[in-house]
Amino acid sequence: MSNTIRFRVDDMTCGHCVRTITAAIQASDPRAEVEIDLAIRQVRVVSGTASADQLSRSITAAGYTPVAVNDAPTPVTGDSKAARHGDCRCC
Ligand SMILES: [Cu+2]
């Protein structure tokens, strides 16, 4: 059974962030398919075994701030967060 889970990660800012987050997700769910759209800060996971909570904790542990995204578009609140940066220090 697979399950599509989406997050918005405002502090994901470059290709290294994408790789870090992808690796973090796949470390907790080796069968997960991860698709990331950096332009809109969206992480889409077709989960093998992990729940949204588990994936959220994995992304948080990697140093980022995931926000669960439902099917309905979520209004962007707290624009100042977009200026934050995760643990990737390359950019
Ligand atoms: Cu980065």
PDB file of the backbone (N, CA, C, O) and the ligand in Angstrom, with CONECT records:
HET     CU  A 101       1
ATOM      1  N   MET A   1       0.843  -1.195   0.000  1.00  0.00           N
ATOM      2  CA  MET A   1       0.000   0.000   0.000  1.00  0.00           C
ATOM      3  C   MET A   1       0.878   1.244   0.000  1.00  0.00           C
ATOM      4  O   MET A   1       1.770   1.389   0.835  1.00  0.00           O
ATOM      5  N   SER A   2       0.616   2.126  -0.935  1.00  0.00           N
ATOM      6  CA  SER A   2       1.415   3.355  -0.938  1.00  0.00           C
ATOM      7  C   SER A   2       0.518   4.546  -0.636  1.00  0.00           C
ATOM      8  O   SER A   2      -0.706   4.486  -0.750  1.00  0.00           O
ATOM      9  N   ASN A   3       1.151   5.581  -0.265  1.00  0.00           N
ATOM     10  CA  ASN A   3       0.468   6.692   0.352  1.00  0.00           C
ATOM     11  C   ASN A   3       1.243   7.952  -0.029  1.00  0.00           C
ATOM     12  O   ASN A   3       2.436   8.058   0.257  1.00  0.00           O
ATOM     13  N   THR A   4       0.571   8.902  -0.670  1.00  0.00           N
ATOM     14  CA  THR A   4       1.281  10.120  -1.081  1.00  0.00           C
ATOM     15  C   THR A   4       1.172  11.175   0.011  1.00  0.00           C
ATOM     16  O   THR A   4       0.084  11.505   0.484  1.00  0.00           O
ATOM     17  N   ILE A   5       2.317  11.684   0.388  1.00  0.00           N
ATOM     18  CA  ILE A   5       2.389  12.652   1.476  1.00  0.00           C
ATOM     19  C   ILE A   5       3.132  13.876   0.946  1.00  0.00           C
ATOM     20  O   ILE A   5       4.156  13.743   0.276  1.00  0.00           O
ATOM     21  N   ARG A   6       2.621  15.050   1.242  1.00  0.00           N
ATOM     22  CA  ARG A   6       3.294  16.259   0.761  1.00  0.00           C
ATOM     23  C   ARG A   6       3.613  17.205   1.906  1.00  0.00           C
ATOM     24  O   ARG A   6       2.868  17.330   2.878  1.00  0.00           O
ATOM     25  N   PHE A   7       4.745  17.862   1.748  1.00  0.00           N
ATOM     26  CA  PHE A   7       5.158  18.885   2.701  1.00  0.00           C
ATOM     27  C   PHE A   7       5.612  20.120   1.941  1.00  0.00           C
ATOM     28  O   PHE A   7       6.076  20.026   0.805  1.00  0.00           O
ATOM     29  N   ARG A   8       5.477  21.256   2.563  1.00  0.00           N
ATOM     30  CA  ARG A   8       6.181  22.435   2.095  1.00  0.00           C
ATOM     31  C   ARG A   8       7.332  22.668   3.069  1.00  0.00           C
ATOM     32  O   ARG A   8       7.135  22.669   4.285  1.00  0.00           O
ATOM     33  N   VAL A   9       8.530  22.863   2.530  1.00  0.00           N
ATOM     34  CA  VAL A   9       9.707  23.052   3.372  1.00  0.00           C
ATOM     35  C   VAL A   9      10.328  24.384   2.971  1.00  0.00           C
ATOM     36  O   VAL A   9      11.085  24.469   2.004  1.00  0.00           O
ATOM     37  N   ASP A  10       9.990  25.427   3.737  1.00  0.00           N
ATOM     38  CA  ASP A  10      10.395  26.775   3.339  1.00  0.00           C
ATOM     39  C   ASP A  10      11.903  26.995   3.451  1.00  0.00           C
ATOM     40  O   ASP A  10      12.453  27.866   2.777  1.00  0.00           O
ATOM     41  N   ASP A  11      12.570  26.218   4.293  1.00  0.00           N
ATOM     42  CA  ASP A  11      14.006  26.432   4.438  1.00  0.00           C
ATOM     43  C   ASP A  11      14.822  25.485   3.553  1.00  0.00           C
ATOM     44  O   ASP A  11      16.020  25.303   3.775  1.00  0.00           O
ATOM     45  N   MET A  12      14.183  24.896   2.570  1.00  0.00           N
ATOM     46  CA  MET A  12      14.882  24.113   1.552  1.00  0.00           C
ATOM     47  C   MET A  12      15.236  25.072   0.413  1.00  0.00           C
ATOM     48  O   MET A  12      14.346  25.556  -0.286  1.00  0.00           O
ATOM     49  N   THR A  13      16.508  25.345   0.225  1.00  0.00           N
ATOM     50  CA  THR A  13      16.863  26.461  -0.653  1.00  0.00           C
ATOM     51  C   THR A  13      17.728  26.095  -1.848  1.00  0.00           C
ATOM     52  O   THR A  13      17.874  26.913  -2.757  1.00  0.00           O
ATOM     53  N   CYS A  14      18.301  24.915  -1.887  1.00  0.00           N
ATOM     54  CA  CYS A  14      19.171  24.611  -3.025  1.00  0.00           C
ATOM     55  C   CYS A  14      19.238  23.108  -3.261  1.00  0.00           C
ATOM     56  O   CYS A  14      18.612  22.324  -2.547  1.00  0.00           O
ATOM     57  N   GLY A  15      19.997  22.726  -4.264  1.00  0.00           N
ATOM     58  CA  GLY A  15      20.096  21.322  -4.621  1.00  0.00           C
ATOM     59  C   GLY A  15      20.683  20.458  -3.520  1.00  0.00           C
ATOM     60  O   GLY A  15      20.356  19.275  -3.419  1.00  0.00           O
ATOM     61  N   HIS A  16      21.546  21.033  -2.696  1.00  0.00           N
ATOM     62  CA  HIS A  16      22.080  20.253  -1.590  1.00  0.00           C
ATOM     63  C   HIS A  16      21.011  19.969  -0.542  1.00  0.00           C
ATOM     64  O   HIS A  16      20.960  18.884   0.037  1.00  0.00           O
ATOM     65  N   CYS A  17      20.157  20.967  -0.310  1.00  0.00           N
ATOM     66  CA  CYS A  17      19.028  20.750   0.599  1.00  0.00           C
ATOM     67  C   CYS A  17      18.166  19.597   0.076  1.00  0.00           C
ATOM     68  O   CYS A  17      17.752  18.720   0.834  1.00  0.00           O
ATOM     69  N   VAL A  18      17.908  19.620  -1.231  1.00  0.00           N
ATOM     70  CA  VAL A  18      17.082  18.581  -1.839  1.00  0.00           C
ATOM     71  C   VAL A  18      17.694  17.209  -1.585  1.00  0.00           C
ATOM     72  O   VAL A  18      16.992  16.263  -1.228  1.00  0.00           O
ATOM     73  N   ARG A  19      19.006  17.109  -1.771  1.00  0.00           N
ATOM     74  CA  ARG A  19      19.665  15.815  -1.570  1.00  0.00           C
ATOM     75  C   ARG A  19      19.634  15.396  -0.110  1.00  0.00           C
ATOM     76  O   ARG A  19      19.440  14.223   0.208  1.00  0.00           O
ATOM     77  N   THR A  20      19.829  16.380   0.787  1.00  0.00           N
ATOM     78  CA  THR A  20      19.818  16.066   2.220  1.00  0.00           C
ATOM     79  C   THR A  20      18.447  15.544   2.647  1.00  0.00           C
ATOM     80  O   THR A  20      18.343  14.561   3.381  1.00  0.00           O
ATOM     81  N   ILE A  21      17.403  16.216   2.174  1.00  0.00           N
ATOM     82  CA  ILE A  21      16.046  15.825   2.557  1.00  0.00           C
ATOM     83  C   ILE A  21      15.681  14.483   1.931  1.00  0.00           C
ATOM     84  O   ILE A  21      15.074  13.632   2.582  1.00  0.00           O
ATOM     85  N   THR A  22      16.052  14.298   0.673  1.00  0.00           N
ATOM     86  CA  THR A  22      15.780  13.017   0.018  1.00  0.00           C
ATOM     87  C   THR A  22      16.450  11.878   0.777  1.00  0.00           C
ATOM     88  O   THR A  22      15.835  10.838   1.012  1.00  0.00           O
ATOM     89  N   ALA A  23      17.710  12.074   1.162  1.00  0.00           N
ATOM     90  CA  ALA A  23      18.432  11.036   1.889  1.00  0.00           C
ATOM     91  C   ALA A  23      17.795  10.769   3.245  1.00  0.00           C
ATOM     92  O   ALA A  23      17.716   9.622   3.683  1.00  0.00           O
ATOM     93  N   ALA A  24      17.338  11.836   3.915  1.00  0.00           N
ATOM     94  CA  ALA A  24      16.729  11.672   5.239  1.00  0.00           C
ATOM     95  C   ALA A  24      15.437  10.859   5.131  1.00  0.00           C
ATOM     96  O   ALA A  24      15.163   9.993   5.962  1.00  0.00           O
ATOM     97  N   ILE A  25      14.654  11.151   4.101  1.00  0.00           N
ATOM     98  CA  ILE A  25      13.398  10.409   3.922  1.00  0.00           C
ATOM     99  C   ILE A  25      13.698   8.950   3.603  1.00  0.00           C
ATOM    100  O   ILE A  25      13.077   8.044   4.159  1.00  0.00           O
ATOM    101  N   GLN A  26      14.646   8.730   2.712  1.00  0.00           N
ATOM    102  CA  GLN A  26      14.914   7.355   2.302  1.00  0.00           C
ATOM    103  C   GLN A  26      15.627   6.559   3.392  1.00  0.00           C
ATOM    104  O   GLN A  26      15.599   5.328   3.384  1.00  0.00           O
ATOM    105  N   ALA A  27      16.262   7.256   4.324  1.00  0.00           N
ATOM    106  CA  ALA A  27      16.861   6.553   5.451  1.00  0.00           C
ATOM    107  C   ALA A  27      15.778   5.966   6.359  1.00  0.00           C
ATOM    108  O   ALA A  27      15.964   4.895   6.938  1.00  0.00           O
ATOM    109  N   SER A  28      14.654   6.664   6.482  1.00  0.00           N
ATOM    110  CA  SER A  28      13.604   6.140   7.350  1.00  0.00           C
ATOM    111  C   SER A  28      12.585   5.317   6.571  1.00  0.00           C
ATOM    112  O   SER A  28      11.805   4.565   7.157  1.00  0.00           O
ATOM    113  N   ASP A  29      12.595   5.461   5.247  1.00  0.00           N
ATOM    114  CA  ASP A  29      11.639   4.708   4.420  1.00  0.00           C
ATOM    115  C   ASP A  29      12.331   4.363   3.102  1.00  0.00           C
ATOM    116  O   ASP A  29      12.165   5.072   2.109  1.00  0.00           O
ATOM    117  N   PRO A  30      13.108   3.274   3.092  1.00  0.00           N
ATOM    118  CA  PRO A  30      13.942   2.965   1.918  1.00  0.00           C
ATOM    119  C   PRO A  30      13.148   2.790   0.635  1.00  0.00           C
ATOM    120  O   PRO A  30      13.703   2.938  -0.453  1.00  0.00           O
ATOM    121  N   ARG A  31      11.879   2.482   0.736  1.00  0.00           N
ATOM    122  CA  ARG A  31      11.096   2.276  -0.488  1.00  0.00           C
ATOM    123  C   ARG A  31      10.377   3.539  -0.934  1.00  0.00           C
ATOM    124  O   ARG A  31       9.644   3.515  -1.923  1.00  0.00           O
ATOM    125  N   ALA A  32      10.571   4.617  -0.237  1.00  0.00           N
ATOM    126  CA  ALA A  32       9.870   5.849  -0.595  1.00  0.00           C
ATOM    127  C   ALA A  32      10.365   6.392  -1.927  1.00  0.00           C
ATOM    128  O   ALA A  32      11.557   6.338  -2.233  1.00  0.00           O
ATOM    129  N   GLU A  33       9.429   6.917  -2.714  1.00  0.00           N
ATOM    130  CA  GLU A  33       9.783   7.688  -3.899  1.00  0.00           C
ATOM    131  C   GLU A  33       9.660   9.148  -3.521  1.00  0.00           C
ATOM    132  O   GLU A  33       8.619   9.584  -3.030  1.00  0.00           O
ATOM    133  N   VAL A  34      10.722   9.907  -3.749  1.00  0.00           N
ATOM    134  CA  VAL A  34      10.736  11.305  -3.338  1.00  0.00           C
ATOM    135  C   VAL A  34      10.811  12.189  -4.575  1.00  0.00           C
ATOM    136  O   VAL A  34      11.697  12.027  -5.415  1.00  0.00           O
ATOM    137  N   GLU A  35       9.877  13.121  -4.678  1.00  0.00           N
ATOM    138  CA  GLU A  35       9.908  14.113  -5.762  1.00  0.00           C
ATOM    139  C   GLU A  35       9.895  15.477  -5.110  1.00  0.00           C
ATOM    140  O   GLU A  35       9.027  15.783  -4.294  1.00  0.00           O
ATOM    141  N   ILE A  36      10.872  16.296  -5.480  1.00  0.00           N
ATOM    142  CA  ILE A  36      10.969  17.607  -4.853  1.00  0.00           C
ATOM    143  C   ILE A  36      10.913  18.683  -5.918  1.00  0.00           C
ATOM    144  O   ILE A  36      11.624  18.621  -6.921  1.00  0.00           O
ATOM    145  N   ASP A  37      10.060  19.670  -5.690  1.00  0.00           N
ATOM    146  CA  ASP A  37       9.998  20.841  -6.563  1.00  0.00           C
ATOM    147  C   ASP A  37      10.545  22.022  -5.766  1.00  0.00           C
ATOM    148  O   ASP A  37       9.856  22.633  -4.949  1.00  0.00           O
ATOM    149  N   LEU A  38      11.810  22.311  -6.042  1.00  0.00           N
ATOM    150  CA  LEU A  38      12.488  23.344  -5.256  1.00  0.00           C
ATOM    151  C   LEU A  38      11.838  24.717  -5.446  1.00  0.00           C
ATOM    152  O   LEU A  38      11.794  25.521  -4.515  1.00  0.00           O
ATOM    153  N   ALA A  39      11.332  24.983  -6.663  1.00  0.00           N
ATOM    154  CA  ALA A  39      10.778  26.313  -6.954  1.00  0.00           C
ATOM    155  C   ALA A  39       9.625  26.664  -6.020  1.00  0.00           C
ATOM    156  O   ALA A  39       9.466  27.819  -5.624  1.00  0.00           O
ATOM    157  N   ILE A  40       8.823  25.657  -5.671  1.00  0.00           N
ATOM    158  CA  ILE A  40       7.692  25.935  -4.777  1.00  0.00           C
ATOM    159  C   ILE A  40       7.909  25.302  -3.409  1.00  0.00           C
ATOM    160  O   ILE A  40       6.987  25.230  -2.597  1.00  0.00           O
ATOM    161  N   ARG A  41       9.140  24.840  -3.158  1.00  0.00           N
ATOM    162  CA  ARG A  41       9.517  24.290  -1.847  1.00  0.00           C
ATOM    163  C   ARG A  41       8.678  23.076  -1.464  1.00  0.00           C
ATOM    164  O   ARG A  41       8.411  22.832  -0.288  1.00  0.00           O
ATOM    165  N   GLN A  42       8.270  22.326  -2.474  1.00  0.00           N
ATOM    166  CA  GLN A  42       7.397  21.205  -2.151  1.00  0.00           C
ATOM    167  C   GLN A  42       8.132  19.872  -2.199  1.00  0.00           C
ATOM    168  O   GLN A  42       8.909  19.601  -3.114  1.00  0.00           O
ATOM    169  N   VAL A  43       7.870  19.057  -1.198  1.00  0.00           N
ATOM    170  CA  VAL A  43       8.390  17.701  -1.130  1.00  0.00           C
ATOM    171  C   VAL A  43       7.200  16.759  -1.246  1.00  0.00           C
ATOM    172  O   VAL A  43       6.260  16.833  -0.455  1.00  0.00           O
ATOM    173  N   ARG A  44       7.246  15.877  -2.233  1.00  0.00           N
ATOM    174  CA  ARG A  44       6.172  14.910  -2.405  1.00  0.00           C
ATOM    175  C   ARG A  44       6.781  13.526  -2.223  1.00  0.00           C
ATOM    176  O   ARG A  44       7.767  13.182  -2.876  1.00  0.00           O
ATOM    177  N   VAL A  45       6.200  12.753  -1.349  1.00  0.00           N
ATOM    178  CA  VAL A  45       6.722  11.434  -1.041  1.00  0.00           C
ATOM    179  C   VAL A  45       5.644  10.399  -1.304  1.00  0.00           C
ATOM    180  O   VAL A  45       4.542  10.487  -0.762  1.00  0.00           O
ATOM    181  N   VAL A  46       5.963   9.418  -2.139  1.00  0.00           N
ATOM    182  CA  VAL A  46       5.107   8.242  -2.221  1.00  0.00           C
ATOM    183  C   VAL A  46       5.734   7.249  -1.262  1.00  0.00           C
ATOM    184  O   VAL A  46       6.754   6.622  -1.549  1.00  0.00           O
ATOM    185  N   SER A  47       5.097   7.132  -0.130  1.00  0.00           N
ATOM    186  CA  SER A  47       5.669   6.407   0.986  1.00  0.00           C
ATOM    187  C   SER A  47       5.516   4.904   0.815  1.00  0.00           C
ATOM    188  O   SER A  47       4.478   4.419   0.364  1.00  0.00           O
ATOM    189  N   GLY A  48       6.564   4.176   1.181  1.00  0.00           N
ATOM    190  CA  GLY A  48       6.452   2.734   1.243  1.00  0.00           C
ATOM    191  C   GLY A  48       5.830   2.321   2.560  1.00  0.00           C
ATOM    192  O   GLY A  48       4.813   1.627   2.584  1.00  0.00           O
ATOM    193  N   THR A  49       6.433   2.742   3.646  1.00  0.00           N
ATOM    194  CA  THR A  49       6.001   2.262   4.957  1.00  0.00           C
ATOM    195  C   THR A  49       5.811   3.373   5.992  1.00  0.00           C
ATOM    196  O   THR A  49       5.104   3.185   6.982  1.00  0.00           O
ATOM    197  N   ALA A  50       6.441   4.530   5.765  1.00  0.00           N
ATOM    198  CA  ALA A  50       6.437   5.541   6.819  1.00  0.00           C
ATOM    199  C   ALA A  50       5.146   6.360   6.813  1.00  0.00           C
ATOM    200  O   ALA A  50       4.528   6.550   5.766  1.00  0.00           O
ATOM    201  N   SER A  51       4.754   6.834   7.965  1.00  0.00           N
ATOM    202  CA  SER A  51       3.614   7.727   8.081  1.00  0.00           C
ATOM    203  C   SER A  51       4.070   9.165   7.871  1.00  0.00           C
ATOM    204  O   SER A  51       5.266   9.458   7.886  1.00  0.00           O
ATOM    205  N   ALA A  52       3.106  10.054   7.676  1.00  0.00           N
ATOM    206  CA  ALA A  52       3.431  11.474   7.532  1.00  0.00           C
ATOM    207  C   ALA A  52       4.208  11.976   8.750  1.00  0.00           C
ATOM    208  O   ALA A  52       5.140  12.768   8.617  1.00  0.00           O
ATOM    209  N   ASP A  53       3.819  11.512   9.927  1.00  0.00           N
ATOM    210  CA  ASP A  53       4.515  11.922  11.150  1.00  0.00           C
ATOM    211  C   ASP A  53       5.975  11.490  11.140  1.00  0.00           C
ATOM    212  O   ASP A  53       6.868  12.262  11.491  1.00  0.00           O
ATOM    213  N   GLN A  54       6.201  10.252  10.736  1.00  0.00           N
ATOM    214  CA  GLN A  54       7.576   9.746  10.701  1.00  0.00           C
ATOM    215  C   GLN A  54       8.412  10.540   9.699  1.00  0.00           C
ATOM    216  O   GLN A  54       9.552  10.909   9.982  1.00  0.00           O
ATOM    217  N   LEU A  55       7.829  10.802   8.518  1.00  0.00           N
ATOM    218  CA  LEU A  55       8.577  11.551   7.504  1.00  0.00           C
ATOM    219  C   LEU A  55       8.855  12.968   7.981  1.00  0.00           C
ATOM    220  O   LEU A  55       9.940  13.510   7.768  1.00  0.00           O
ATOM    221  N   SER A  56       7.858  13.559   8.630  1.00  0.00           N
ATOM    222  CA  SER A  56       8.031  14.911   9.152  1.00  0.00           C
ATOM    223  C   SER A  56       9.177  14.954  10.165  1.00  0.00           C
ATOM    224  O   SER A  56       9.988  15.880  10.161  1.00  0.00           O
ATOM    225  N   ARG A  57       9.232  13.938  11.034  1.00  0.00           N
ATOM    226  CA  ARG A  57      10.317  13.899  12.022  1.00  0.00           C
ATOM    227  C   ARG A  57      11.676  13.708  11.345  1.00  0.00           C
ATOM    228  O   ARG A  57      12.674  14.282  11.781  1.00  0.00           O
ATOM    229  N   SER A  58      11.714  12.899  10.278  1.00  0.00           N
ATOM    230  CA  SER A  58      12.981  12.693   9.573  1.00  0.00           C
ATOM    231  C   SER A  58      13.485  13.990   8.944  1.00  0.00           C
ATOM    232  O   SER A  58      14.675  14.299   9.002  1.00  0.00           O
ATOM    233  N   ILE A  59      12.564  14.744   8.341  1.00  0.00           N
ATOM    234  CA  ILE A  59      12.960  16.009   7.717  1.00  0.00           C
ATOM    235  C   ILE A  59      13.400  17.000   8.794  1.00  0.00           C
ATOM    236  O   ILE A  59      14.372  17.735   8.614  1.00  0.00           O
ATOM    237  N   THR A  60      12.684  17.013   9.905  1.00  0.00           N
ATOM    238  CA  THR A  60      13.057  17.896  11.014  1.00  0.00           C
ATOM    239  C   THR A  60      14.438  17.534  11.552  1.00  0.00           C
ATOM    240  O   THR A  60      15.250  18.412  11.845  1.00  0.00           O
ATOM    241  N   ALA A  61      14.696  16.228  11.680  1.00  0.00           N
ATOM    242  CA  ALA A  61      15.990  15.778  12.199  1.00  0.00           C
ATOM    243  C   ALA A  61      17.130  16.176  11.269  1.00  0.00           C
ATOM    244  O   ALA A  61      18.262  16.354  11.717  1.00  0.00           O
ATOM    245  N   ALA A  62      16.837  16.315   9.977  1.00  0.00           N
ATOM    246  CA  ALA A  62      17.853  16.737   9.011  1.00  0.00           C
ATOM    247  C   ALA A  62      18.095  18.243   9.075  1.00  0.00           C
ATOM    248  O   ALA A  62      18.991  18.759   8.407  1.00  0.00           O
ATOM    249  N   GLY A  63      17.297  18.946   9.879  1.00  0.00           N
ATOM    250  CA  GLY A  63      17.538  20.368  10.092  1.00  0.00           C
ATOM    251  C   GLY A  63      16.562  21.292   9.376  1.00  0.00           C
ATOM    252  O   GLY A  63      16.796  22.497   9.286  1.00  0.00           O
ATOM    253  N   TYR A  64      15.476  20.734   8.871  1.00  0.00           N
ATOM    254  CA  TYR A  64      14.524  21.540   8.104  1.00  0.00           C
ATOM    255  C   TYR A  64      13.180  21.615   8.809  1.00  0.00           C
ATOM    256  O   TYR A  64      12.955  20.957   9.825  1.00  0.00           O
ATOM    257  N   THR A  65      12.293  22.429   8.252  1.00  0.00           N
ATOM    258  CA  THR A  65      11.010  22.701   8.887  1.00  0.00           C
ATOM    259  C   THR A  65       9.875  22.334   7.939  1.00  0.00           C
ATOM    260  O   THR A  65       9.403  23.182   7.182  1.00  0.00           O
ATOM    261  N   PRO A  66       9.432  21.077   7.974  1.00  0.00           N
ATOM    262  CA  PRO A  66       8.358  20.669   7.070  1.00  0.00           C
ATOM    263  C   PRO A  66       6.996  21.124   7.574  1.00  0.00           C
ATOM    264  O   PRO A  66       6.716  21.093   8.773  1.00  0.00           O
ATOM    265  N   VAL A  67       6.154  21.548   6.633  1.00  0.00           N
ATOM    266  CA  VAL A  67       4.775  21.886   6.935  1.00  0.00           C
ATOM    267  C   VAL A  67       3.903  20.963   6.102  1.00  0.00           C
ATOM    268  O   VAL A  67       4.013  20.948   4.876  1.00  0.00           O
ATOM    269  N   ALA A  68       3.050  20.202   6.743  1.00  0.00           N
ATOM    270  CA  ALA A  68       2.191  19.274   6.008  1.00  0.00           C
ATOM    271  C   ALA A  68       1.284  20.058   5.062  1.00  0.00           C
ATOM    272  O   ALA A  68       0.717  21.086   5.431  1.00  0.00           O
ATOM    273  N   VAL A  69       1.162  19.553   3.842  1.00  0.00           N
ATOM    274  CA  VAL A  69       0.334  20.205   2.835  1.00  0.00           C
ATOM    275  C   VAL A  69      -0.833  19.280   2.515  1.00  0.00           C
ATOM    276  O   VAL A  69      -0.637  18.113   2.178  1.00  0.00           O
ATOM    277  N   ASN A  70      -2.030  19.801   2.620  1.00  0.00           N
ATOM    278  CA  ASN A  70      -3.210  19.019   2.259  1.00  0.00           C
ATOM    279  C   ASN A  70      -3.506  19.219   0.786  1.00  0.00           C
ATOM    280  O   ASN A  70      -2.818  19.978   0.103  1.00  0.00           O
ATOM    281  N   ASP A  71      -4.512  18.548   0.308  1.00  0.00           N
ATOM    282  CA  ASP A  71      -4.844  18.676  -1.110  1.00  0.00           C
ATOM    283  C   ASP A  71      -5.236  20.103  -1.475  1.00  0.00           C
ATOM    284  O   ASP A  71      -4.900  20.588  -2.556  1.00  0.00           O
ATOM    285  N   ALA A  72      -5.931  20.758  -0.593  1.00  0.00           N
ATOM    286  CA  ALA A  72      -6.285  22.149  -0.845  1.00  0.00           C
ATOM    287  C   ALA A  72      -5.027  23.011  -0.726  1.00  0.00           C
ATOM    288  O   ALA A  72      -4.197  22.777   0.153  1.00  0.00           O
ATOM    289  N   PRO A  73      -4.884  23.997  -1.597  1.00  0.00           N
ATOM    290  CA  PRO A  73      -3.728  24.877  -1.473  1.00  0.00           C
ATOM    291  C   PRO A  73      -3.723  25.558  -0.109  1.00  0.00           C
ATOM    292  O   PRO A  73      -4.756  26.038   0.359  1.00  0.00           O
ATOM    293  N   THR A  74      -2.575  25.593   0.512  1.00  0.00           N
ATOM    294  CA  THR A  74      -2.505  26.219   1.824  1.00  0.00           C
ATOM    295  C   THR A  74      -2.021  27.650   1.670  1.00  0.00           C
ATOM    296  O   THR A  74      -1.054  27.906   0.954  1.00  0.00           O
ATOM    297  N   PRO A  75      -2.682  28.575   2.331  1.00  0.00           N
ATOM    298  CA  PRO A  75      -2.209  29.955   2.273  1.00  0.00           C
ATOM    299  C   PRO A  75      -0.825  30.054   2.900  1.00  0.00           C
ATOM    300  O   PRO A  75      -0.542  29.420   3.916  1.00  0.00           O
ATOM    301  N   VAL A  76       0.012  30.842   2.292  1.00  0.00           N
ATOM    302  CA  VAL A  76       1.349  31.036   2.842  1.00  0.00           C
ATOM    303  C   VAL A  76       1.254  32.048   3.967  1.00  0.00           C
ATOM    304  O   VAL A  76       0.846  33.192   3.769  1.00  0.00           O
ATOM    305  N   THR A  77       1.641  31.600   5.149  1.00  0.00           N
ATOM    306  CA  THR A  77       1.619  32.507   6.295  1.00  0.00           C
ATOM    307  C   THR A  77       3.040  32.685   6.801  1.00  0.00           C
ATOM    308  O   THR A  77       3.892  31.816   6.614  1.00  0.00           O
ATOM    309  N   GLY A  78       3.281  33.789   7.427  1.00  0.00           N
ATOM    310  CA  GLY A  78       4.605  34.019   8.005  1.00  0.00           C
ATOM    311  C   GLY A  78       5.683  34.064   6.942  1.00  0.00           C
ATOM    312  O   GLY A  78       6.584  33.226   6.937  1.00  0.00           O
ATOM    313  N   ASP A  79       5.602  35.027   6.045  1.00  0.00           N
ATOM    314  CA  ASP A  79       6.559  35.123   4.941  1.00  0.00           C
ATOM    315  C   ASP A  79       8.001  35.219   5.408  1.00  0.00           C
ATOM    316  O   ASP A  79       8.915  34.846   4.673  1.00  0.00           O
ATOM    317  N   SER A  80       8.213  35.707   6.599  1.00  0.00           N
ATOM    318  CA  SER A  80       9.595  35.836   7.076  1.00  0.00           C
ATOM    319  C   SER A  80      10.285  34.481   7.145  1.00  0.00           C
ATOM    320  O   SER A  80      11.510  34.394   7.062  1.00  0.00           O
ATOM    321  N   LYS A  81       9.483  33.412   7.299  1.00  0.00           N
ATOM    322  CA  LYS A  81      10.081  32.084   7.343  1.00  0.00           C
ATOM    323  C   LYS A  81      10.812  31.736   6.053  1.00  0.00           C
ATOM    324  O   LYS A  81      11.771  30.964   6.064  1.00  0.00           O
ATOM    325  N   ALA A  82      10.350  32.312   4.931  1.00  0.00           N
ATOM    326  CA  ALA A  82      10.961  31.986   3.650  1.00  0.00           C
ATOM    327  C   ALA A  82      12.424  32.409   3.624  1.00  0.00           C
ATOM    328  O   ALA A  82      13.210  31.881   2.838  1.00  0.00           O
ATOM    329  N   ALA A  83      12.789  33.350   4.471  1.00  0.00           N
ATOM    330  CA  ALA A  83      14.175  33.814   4.500  1.00  0.00           C
ATOM    331  C   ALA A  83      15.064  32.890   5.333  1.00  0.00           C
ATOM    332  O   ALA A  83      16.289  33.008   5.304  1.00  0.00           O
ATOM    333  N   ARG A  84      14.450  31.982   6.065  1.00  0.00           N
ATOM    334  CA  ARG A  84      15.241  31.056   6.869  1.00  0.00           C
ATOM    335  C   ARG A  84      16.002  30.102   5.979  1.00  0.00           C
ATOM    336  O   ARG A  84      15.699  29.956   4.795  1.00  0.00           O
ATOM    337  N   HIS A  85      16.956  29.478   6.538  1.00  0.00           N
ATOM    338  CA  HIS A  85      17.738  28.494   5.790  1.00  0.00           C
ATOM    339  C   HIS A  85      17.969  27.296   6.676  1.00  0.00           C
ATOM    340  O   HIS A  85      18.187  27.428   7.881  1.00  0.00           O
ATOM    341  N   GLY A  86      17.921  26.129   6.076  1.00  0.00           N
ATOM    342  CA  GLY A  86      18.134  24.908   6.827  1.00  0.00           C
ATOM    343  C   GLY A  86      19.594  24.665   7.121  1.00  0.00           C
ATOM    344  O   GLY A  86      20.402  25.593   7.122  1.00  0.00           O
ATOM    345  N   ASP A  87      19.928  23.412   7.372  1.00  0.00           N
ATOM    346  CA  ASP A  87      21.278  23.069   7.787  1.00  0.00           C
ATOM    347  C   ASP A  87      22.297  23.075   6.660  1.00  0.00           C
ATOM    348  O   ASP A  87      23.502  23.070   6.909  1.00  0.00           O
ATOM    349  N   CYS A  88      21.825  23.086   5.441  1.00  0.00           N
ATOM    350  CA  CYS A  88      22.750  23.152   4.311  1.00  0.00           C
ATOM    351  C   CYS A  88      23.446  24.522   4.359  1.00  0.00           C
ATOM    352  O   CYS A  88      22.784  25.560   4.377  1.00  0.00           O
ATOM    353  N   ARG A  89      24.751  24.513   4.377  1.00  0.00           N
ATOM    354  CA  ARG A  89      25.470  25.785   4.497  1.00  0.00           C
ATOM    355  C   ARG A  89      26.191  26.141   3.214  1.00  0.00           C
ATOM    356  O   ARG A  89      27.142  26.922   3.222  1.00  0.00           O
ATOM    357  N   CYS A  90      25.739  25.571   2.121  1.00  0.00           N
ATOM    358  CA  CYS A  90      26.455  25.803   0.871  1.00  0.00           C
ATOM    359  C   CYS A  90      25.939  27.028   0.149  1.00  0.00           C
ATOM    360  O   CYS A  90      26.538  27.449  -0.840  1.00  0.00           O
ATOM    361  N   CYS A  91      24.855  27.608   0.609  1.00  0.00           N
ATOM    362  CA  CYS A  91      24.264  28.694  -0.171  1.00  0.00           C
ATOM    363  C   CYS A  91      23.682  29.754   0.770  1.00  0.00           C
ATOM    364  O   CYS A  91      23.136  30.756   0.308  1.00  0.00           O
TER     365      CYS A  91
HETATM  366 CU    CU A 101      20.907  24.376   0.555  1.00  0.00          CU2+
END
